[in-house]
Amino acid sequence: MGHVKGVRLGLRLQILLLLGALLVAAFLPLFFAVSTYARFTLHEVRETYARGLSRAIAGQISEARAHRPDDELTSLLAAEVGTTGVEAIALFDARGRVEHRIGNVAALAAVGAVDATKEAVRHVVTPRGRALAVVVPDARGAIVAVVRTDEESTRVEPLVRLSGLYMGLVALLLLVLSYFALTRSIVAPLLELSRAAERVAGGARRLEAPRTGARELIELGESLRAMTDRLISEEEALRGKVDEVERATESLREAQDRLVRSEQLASVGRLAAGIAHEIGNPIAAIMGMQDLLIDGGLEPAQERDFLMRMRSETDRINKIVRDLLDFARPAAKNLAVASEPANVEAAVSDTVALLSPQKSFREVHLDVDVSPALPPVRLAREHLVQVLLNLLLNAADACRPGGHVRVRARASGDRVEMSVEDDGPGVPADVRPRLFEPFVTTKEVGKGTGLGLAVCRGLVEASGGTIELDATHAAGARFVVLLRTAAPAHANGDRTPSARSDDPAH
């Protein structure tokens, strides 16, 4: 399930919510304090009023009780009940017995026993609500007046509601004023600054900062404008540097092209010079012997000797031409890729069989170390034999009589590693970088064309392999050939390796 993006409240709404919370935190305790204080104050006032009223009624009744008959006293008591919250009035003798009573009997019953010798104030609960019973002693006993006090609640409620309404209106007014103040001083400048930044992001070259609002916002706009100007200037400078780099890159590319063309011309020159050197000497010898034959006067034996020499020089020229074709053909046509995988062990055996009769191999010791069950390789068998012949002949030529030449073959991951090493003088350091170039040789003039290693590299690389001189081998020379193994045979017995799109030989 995807994540639901949370709703982000705006700055103005967040400040208003915070201000509303502060107003609630400030006004709510104040409201309860005012309500409680008003109730308490009115209660105290009511009790004070009830005491005063009860004493006044008691004084009046006490005087009437001493000078008036009982029937007038009853009418006086009836006149006092019901006025200013008096619920009931009772007259007690000195022993605490009721002589006269009028009003709410239940309220008088809630007063209980009365001590006629002491003044007392009692809080009682009548069927009509809470009341205050005041006992006032006189000469004949005591007078008890029950005055209701729950009227304070009906009087304090309008005041409490008025206070709450006033506080609510004040809080609402503060929120409305804060809304407009925030909009004018903070939110509007911020929105204008945001729109200016969006215009810069859309391609404008200057930030038009707002000039209204709070001082901090004006300073922020100025800072952003200065930063934008600096970034734009740095961008222009960077564009200039990029243009310079592009021009320099183009100049380097042109120089590289010129260098490649020069190197190609130099290679062609070296190739032409090598061909001229290798073919020029045999041609000069053939022409000289032809002149002698044309002049005549030679013995038949001399003529045959000259013809045999001419044939030898012609074979030499033919070999040079064939080596040149072998050198050029794999790179152009990839002819080294075998239509059928080559067996390494069989190729090594064929090579050894071809070299055994050679005079150079009669004077050296040849060691063969081929791991059993090597996988077939992608180099054609005749080309693999040709590579081994070139490497082994070079190794034999480099060794003195009694030297050692060793050929090895082993599996190395998905490849077969073959090496040919000798204990000769090795390859000079100045020749190593150009060792695989055409007509580069360490042999004497007339003993080598300098095309053997170049042909080997063309054959090996055309099949996706590598050939190189092991620079870490100090005792003589060691050439390492890495050949790619052939793909597994198909189920129907077809041994043709399947082509792969990432094969460098294709």
C-alpha positions in Angstrom: 0.0 0.0 0.0 1.2 3.5 -0.8 2.0 6.0 1.9 -0.7 8.6 2.4 0.8 12.1 2.3 0.0 14.0 5.4 -1.9 17.3 5.2 0.4 20.2 6.1 -1.3 23.2 7.8 -0.3 26.6 6.6 1.7 29.0 8.8 -1.3 31.3 9.3 -3.6 28.5 10.4 -0.9 27.0 12.7 -0.5 30.4 14.4 -4.2 30.9 14.8 -4.6 27.4 16.3 -1.8 28.2 18.7 -3.3 31.5 19.6 -6.8 29.9 20.1 -5.2 27.4 22.4 -3.5 30.1 24.4 -6.8 32.1 24.6 -8.7 29.0 25.8 -5.9 28.3 28.4 -6.1 31.9 29.5 -9.9 32.6 29.5 -11.2 29.2 30.7 -9.6 29.4 34.1 -10.6 33.0 34.3 -14.2 32.1 33.5 -14.3 29.5 36.2 -12.6 31.8 38.6 -15.2 34.6 37.9 -18.1 32.1 38.2 -16.9 30.6 41.4 -16.1 34.0 42.9 -19.5 35.4 41.9 -21.3 32.4 43.4 -19.3 32.6 46.6 -19.7 36.4 46.9 -23.5 36.2 46.4 -23.7 33.4 48.9 -21.9 35.4 51.5 -24.0 38.4 50.7 -27.2 36.3 51.0 -26.2 34.8 54.3 -25.4 38.2 55.7 -28.7 39.5 54.4 -30.5 36.5 55.9 -28.9 37.1 59.3 -29.8 40.7 59.2 -33.3 40.0 58.1 -33.8 37.3 60.7 -32.6 39.6 63.5 -34.8 42.4 62.3 -37.9 40.1 62.1 -36.9 38.6 65.5 -36.6 42.1 67.1 -40.0 43.2 65.7 -41.7 40.0 66.7 -40.1 40.1 70.2 -41.4 43.6 70.8 -44.9 42.6 69.5 -44.7 39.4 71.5 -44.3 41.4 74.7 -47.0 44.0 74.1 -49.6 42.4 71.8 -52.1 39.6 72.1 -51.6 36.3 70.4 -54.1 36.9 67.6 -52.3 40.1 66.5 -49.0 38.3 66.8 -50.3 35.6 64.4 -51.3 38.1 61.8 -47.9 39.8 62.2 -46.1 36.5 61.6 -48.3 35.8 58.6 -47.4 39.2 57.2 -43.7 38.6 57.5 -43.8 35.1 55.8 -43.3 35.2 52.1 -41.5 38.5 52.0 -37.9 38.8 50.8 -37.5 35.0 50.8 -38.8 34.1 54.4 -40.1 30.6 54.3 -41.4 30.2 57.8 -41.3 31.7 61.3 -41.6 29.9 64.6 -41.9 31.1 68.2 -40.3 28.9 71.0 -40.7 29.2 74.7 -37.8 29.1 77.2 -37.9 25.3 77.2 -37.7 25.0 73.4 -41.3 24.2 72.7 -43.1 25.7 69.8 -45.7 28.3 70.7 -46.6 29.7 67.3 -45.5 28.8 63.8 -46.5 29.9 60.4 -45.2 29.2 56.8 -43.5 26.0 55.5 -43.9 23.4 58.1 -41.4 21.1 56.4 -38.8 23.9 56.5 -39.4 24.3 60.3 -39.2 20.5 60.7 -35.7 20.6 59.1 -34.5 23.0 61.7 -34.8 20.4 64.5 -34.4 21.1 68.2 -33.7 24.7 69.2 -31.7 26.0 72.1 -33.6 29.1 73.2 -30.7 30.5 75.1 -28.2 30.9 72.2 -28.2 32.6 68.9 -27.4 30.2 66.1 -27.4 30.0 62.3 -28.1 26.7 60.6 -28.0 25.7 57.0 -31.0 23.5 56.2 -32.5 21.9 53.0 -36.2 22.4 52.5 -38.4 20.9 49.8 -38.0 24.2 47.9 -34.2 24.3 48.2 -31.5 25.4 50.5 -32.3 27.8 53.3 -30.7 29.5 56.3 -32.4 29.1 59.8 -31.5 31.9 62.2 -32.3 31.4 66.0 -32.6 34.7 67.9 -33.3 34.4 71.7 -35.7 36.9 73.4 -37.2 37.4 76.9 -39.8 34.7 76.5 -37.8 32.1 74.5 -36.5 32.3 71.0 -37.6 33.3 67.5 -36.6 31.1 64.4 -36.8 32.5 60.9 -36.1 30.3 57.9 -34.9 32.4 54.9 -34.2 30.8 51.4 -30.7 31.2 50.1 -30.9 29.2 46.8 -32.1 32.3 45.0 -28.4 33.3 44.6 -28.0 30.6 41.9 -30.8 32.2 39.8 -29.2 35.6 40.2 -25.6 34.5 39.5 -26.3 32.5 36.3 -27.0 35.6 34.1 -23.8 37.1 35.4 -21.8 33.9 34.6 -23.3 33.7 31.1 -22.6 37.3 30.4 -19.0 36.8 31.5 -18.6 33.8 29.3 -20.2 35.6 26.3 -17.9 38.5 26.8 -14.8 36.3 27.0 -15.9 34.4 23.9 -16.4 37.6 21.9 -13.1 39.0 23.0 -11.3 35.7 22.0 -13.1 35.7 18.6 -12.2 39.3 18.0 -8.6 38.6 18.8 -8.5 35.7 16.4 -10.1 37.7 13.6 -7.7 40.6 14.2 -4.8 38.1 14.4 -5.9 36.5 11.1 -5.8 39.8 9.2 -2.6 40.9 11.0 -0.8 37.6 10.1 -2.1 37.8 6.5 -0.8 41.4 6.0 2.4 41.1 7.9 3.6 37.6 7.4 1.6 35.3 5.0 1.1 37.7 2.1 4.9 38.7 2.0 5.8 35.0 2.2 3.5 34.1 -0.6 4.9 36.9 -2.7 8.4 35.8 -1.9 7.5 32.2 -2.9 6.0 33.3 -6.2 9.2 35.4 -6.9 11.3 32.3 -6.2 9.1 30.2 -8.6 9.7 32.8 -11.3 13.4 32.5 -10.8 13.1 28.7 -10.9 11.2 29.2 -14.2 14.0 31.2 -15.8 13.8 34.7 -14.4 17.2 36.3 -14.0 16.4 38.4 -10.9 14.4 37.8 -7.7 11.9 40.6 -7.0 11.7 40.5 -3.2 8.6 42.1 -1.5 9.1 45.4 0.2 6.2 45.1 2.6 5.6 43.1 5.8 7.7 42.5 8.9 11.3 43.8 9.1 12.6 40.2 9.3 10.7 39.2 6.1 12.1 42.2 4.2 15.6 41.3 5.4 15.0 37.7 4.3 13.9 38.8 0.9 17.0 41.0 0.5 19.2 38.1 1.5 17.5 35.7 -1.0 17.8 38.3 -3.7 21.5 38.7 -3.0 21.9 35.0 -2.9 20.0 34.6 -6.2 22.2 37.3 -7.9 25.3 35.5 -6.7 24.1 32.1 -7.9 23.2 33.5 -11.3 26.6 35.1 -11.6 28.3 31.9 -10.6 26.1 30.0 -13.1 27.1 32.3 -15.9 30.8 31.9 -14.9 30.2 28.1 -14.8 28.6 28.3 -18.3 31.7 30.1 -19.5 34.0 27.5 -18.1 31.8 24.7 -19.6 32.1 26.4 -23.0 35.9 26.6 -22.5 36.0 22.9 -21.6 33.9 22.0 -24.6 36.2 24.1 -26.8 39.3 22.4 -25.2 37.7 19.0 -25.6 37.0 19.7 -29.3 40.6 20.8 -29.7 41.8 17.7 -28.0 39.6 15.6 -30.2 41.0 17.2 -33.3 44.5 16.7 -32.0 43.7 13.1 -31.2 42.3 12.6 -34.7 45.5 14.2 -36.1 47.6 12.0 -33.9 45.7 8.9 -34.9 46.1 9.7 -38.5 49.8 10.4 -37.9 50.1 7.1 -36.1 48.3 5.4 -38.9 50.6 7.0 -41.5 53.6 6.0 -39.3 52.3 2.4 -39.1 51.9 2.3 -42.8 55.4 3.8 -43.2 56.9 1.2 -40.9 54.9 -1.5 -42.7 56.1 -0.3 -46.1 59.7 0.1 -44.8 59.6 -3.4 -43.4 58.2 -4.9 -46.6 60.7 -2.9 -48.7 63.5 -4.2 -46.4 62.3 -7.8 -46.3 61.5 -8.0 -50.0 64.1 -5.6 -51.4 67.1 -7.8 -50.5 65.8 -11.0 -52.2 64.7 -9.0 -55.2 68.1 -7.4 -55.5 69.8 -10.8 -55.3 67.4 -12.2 -57.9 68.0 -9.3 -60.3 71.8 -9.7 -59.9 71.7 -13.4 -60.7 69.4 -12.7 -63.6 71.9 -10.2 -65.0 74.7 -12.9 -64.7 72.5 -15.4 -66.5 71.7 -12.9 -69.3 75.3 -12.1 -69.8 76.0 -15.8 -70.4 79.3 -17.6 -70.3 78.5 -19.6 -67.2 79.0 -23.2 -66.7 75.8 -25.4 -66.5 76.6 -26.1 -62.9 76.8 -22.4 -62.2 73.6 -21.6 -64.0 71.8 -24.3 -62.0 73.3 -22.9 -58.7 72.0 -19.4 -59.7 68.6 -20.8 -60.5 68.4 -22.6 -57.2 69.4 -19.5 -55.4 66.8 -17.5 -57.3 64.2 -20.1 -56.3 65.2 -19.8 -52.7 64.9 -16.0 -52.7 61.5 -16.4 -54.4 60.3 -18.7 -51.7 61.4 -16.2 -49.2 59.4 -13.5 -50.8 56.4 -15.8 -51.1 56.6 -16.6 -47.3 56.7 -12.9 -46.5 53.6 -12.3 -48.6 51.7 -15.3 -47.0 52.7 -14.0 -43.5 51.3 -10.6 -44.4 48.0 -12.2 -45.6 47.8 -14.3 -42.4 48.4 -11.1 -40.3 45.7 -9.1 -42.1 43.0 -11.8 -42.6 42.0 -12.6 -39.0 41.4 -9.0 -38.0 39.3 -8.3 -41.1 37.3 -11.5 -41.4 37.6 -13.2 -37.9 38.6 -16.4 -39.6 40.2 -17.6 -36.4 36.7 -18.5 -35.0 36.4 -22.3 -35.2 33.5 -23.8 -36.9 34.3 -26.8 -34.6 35.9 -26.4 -31.2 39.6 -27.3 -31.1 41.0 -30.0 -28.7 44.0 -28.4 -26.9 45.8 -31.6 -26.1 45.5 -32.9 -29.7 46.8 -29.5 -31.1 49.8 -29.6 -28.7 50.5 -33.2 -29.8 50.3 -32.2 -33.5 52.7 -29.3 -32.9 55.2 -31.4 -31.1 55.1 -34.0 -33.8 55.8 -31.3 -36.4 58.7 -29.8 -34.5 60.4 -33.0 -33.5 62.3 -33.4 -36.8 63.4 -29.7 -36.8 67.1 -29.2 -36.3 66.6 -26.4 -33.7 64.6 -28.8 -31.5 67.3 -31.5 -31.6 69.5 -29.3 -29.5 66.9 -28.2 -26.7 64.9 -30.1 -24.2 61.1 -29.8 -24.7 58.8 -30.3 -21.7 55.1 -30.7 -22.3 52.6 -30.3 -19.4 49.0 -30.4 -20.5 46.2 -30.9 -17.9 43.9 -33.8 -18.8 40.3 -33.3 -20.0 40.7 -29.7 -21.0 37.5 -28.2 -22.5 37.7 -27.4 -26.2 38.5 -23.8 -27.2 37.1 -21.5 -29.9 40.3 -21.1 -31.9 40.4 -23.2 -35.0 42.7 -26.2 -34.6 45.0 -25.3 -37.6 45.3 -21.8 -36.2 46.1 -23.0 -32.7 48.8 -25.2 -34.2 50.1 -22.2 -36.1 50.3 -20.1 -32.9 52.1 -22.9 -31.0 54.5 -23.4 -33.9 55.5 -19.7 -33.9 55.9 -19.5 -30.2 57.9 -22.8 -29.9 60.1 -21.9 -32.8 60.9 -18.5 -31.3 61.6 -20.2 -28.0 63.9 -22.7 -29.6 65.8 -20.0 -31.5 66.3 -18.0 -28.3 67.8 -21.0 -26.4 71.4 -22.0 -26.6 72.2 -25.7 -27.2 71.1 -27.7 -24.2 68.4 -25.1 -23.3 64.9 -25.9 -22.1 61.5 -25.0 -23.6 58.3 -25.8 -21.8 54.7 -25.6 -23.0 51.9 -25.8 -20.5 48.1 -25.8 -20.7 45.5 -25.7 -17.9 42.0 -24.6 -17.2 41.5 -21.1 -15.7 37.8 -20.4 -15.0 35.9 -20.2 -18.3 39.2 -20.1 -20.3 42.2 -22.3 -21.1 45.6 -20.8 -20.2 48.5 -21.9 -22.3 52.1 -20.8 -21.8 55.4 -21.2 -23.7 58.6 -20.3 -21.9 62.3 -20.7 -22.5 65.5 -20.1 -20.5 67.0 -17.8 -23.2 68.2 -14.2 -22.8 64.6 -12.9 -22.8 63.1 -9.9 -24.7 65.0 -6.5 -24.4 63.1 -3.9 -22.5 63.1 -1.5 -25.5 61.4 -4.1 -27.7 58.7 -5.2 -25.4 56.2 -2.4 -26.1 56.4 -3.1 -29.8 56.9 -6.8 -29.7 53.5 -7.7 -31.4 53.9 -5.1 -34.1 54.7 -6.2 -37.7 58.4 -6.5 -38.6 59.6 -6.2 -35.0 62.1 -9.0 -34.3 65.2 -9.6 -32.2 66.6 -12.1 -34.7 69.3 -11.4 -37.2 68.5 -10.0 -40.6 67.4 -12.8 -42.9 66.4 -15.2 -40.1 63.0 -13.7 -39.3 60.3 -11.5 -40.9 59.0 -10.1 -37.6 55.4 -11.1 -38.5 55.1 -14.3 -36.5 54.0 -12.7 -33.2 51.8 -10.2 -35.0 50.0 -13.1 -36.8 49.7 -14.9 -33.5 48.0 -12.0 -31.8 45.6 -11.5 -34.8 44.6 -15.2 -34.6 44.1 -15.3 -30.8 42.3 -12.0 -30.5 40.0 -12.8 -33.4 38.7 -15.8 -31.4 38.1 -13.6 -28.3 41.4 -14.6 -26.5 44.5 -12.7 -25.4 48.3 -13.2 -25.8 50.9 -11.3 -23.9 54.5 -11.4 -22.7 54.8 -12.2 -19.0 56.8 -9.3 -17.6 57.3 -11.0 -14.2 59.2 -13.9 -15.7 62.9 -13.2 -15.3 64.6 -16.4 -16.5 64.1 -16.1 -20.2 60.8 -15.3 -21.9 57.3 -16.5 -21.2 54.3 -16.0 -23.4 50.8 -16.5 -22.0 47.8 -17.3 -24.2 44.2 -17.2 -22.8 41.6 -18.8 -25.0 37.9 -18.8 -24.6 36.3 -22.2 -24.2 33.6 -23.3 -26.6 29.9 -23.3 -25.7 28.4 -26.7 -24.6 27.4 -29.1 -27.3 23.7 -29.2 -28.3 21.6 -32.1 -27.3 21.4 -33.3 -30.9 25.1 -33.8 -31.0 25.9 -30.6 -32.9 29.2 -29.4 -31.6 29.1 -26.0 -33.3 29.4 -23.3 -30.6 26.5 -21.0 -30.3 27.3 -17.3 -31.0 26.9 -14.8 -28.2 26.0 -11.2 -28.7 28.7 -10.1 -26.3 31.4 -12.2 -28.0 34.2 -9.8 -29.0 35.1 -12.0 -31.9 31.8 -11.2 -33.6 
